[in-house]
Amino acid sequence: MRLGKVIGRVTLSQQVPSVAGGRWLIISPFTRKCFQNGKTAPKGLSGDPTPVVYDNIGGGLGDTIGFMEGREAAVPFEQPAPVDGYNAAIVDEVFYKPFESQSG
């Protein structure tokens, strides 16, 4: 699972039946570099490609979400679905503490 911020939404005029009822969100994924200067979710856009993910749990603009990509993204569907990304969680807060090596 990766974390990212919802930066937009895609509107479709037609969908295959297996994904009817959901929405498509445009995501700015968080990277390790995004967290280097703070302990909360980063602000602004990452430099990584922006995936489009399927959402049926209500993620909205500005929300931080946890999303799955690849083969795992199609697991929640009963019938085969043409998705490369799936919104698996809406995240309330993110706290990040960099790993500190202990020498001794």
Rosetta blueprint (number, residue, H / E / L):
1 M L
2 R E
3 L E
4 G E
5 K E
6 V E
7 I E
8 G E
9 R E
10 V E
11 T L
12 L L
13 S L
14 Q L
15 Q L
16 V L
17 P H
18 S H
19 V H
20 A L
21 G L
22 G L
23 R E
24 W E
25 L E
26 I E
27 I E
28 S E
29 P E
30 F L
31 T L
32 R H
33 K H
34 C H
35 F H
36 Q L
37 N L
38 G L
39 K L
40 T L
41 A L
42 P L
43 K L
44 G L
45 L L
46 S L
47 G L
48 D L
49 P L
50 T L
51 P L
52 V E
53 V E
54 Y E
55 D E
56 N L
57 I L
58 G L
59 G L
60 G L
61 L L
62 G L
63 D L
64 T E
65 I E
66 G E
67 F E
68 M E
69 E E
70 G H
71 R H
72 E H
73 A H
74 A H
75 V L
76 P L
77 F L
78 E L
79 Q L
80 P L
81 A L
82 P L
83 V L
84 D L
85 G E
86 Y E
87 N E
88 A E
89 A E
90 I E
91 V E
92 D L
93 E L
94 V L
95 F L
96 Y L
97 K L
98 P L
99 F L
100 E L
101 S L
102 Q L
103 S L
104 G L
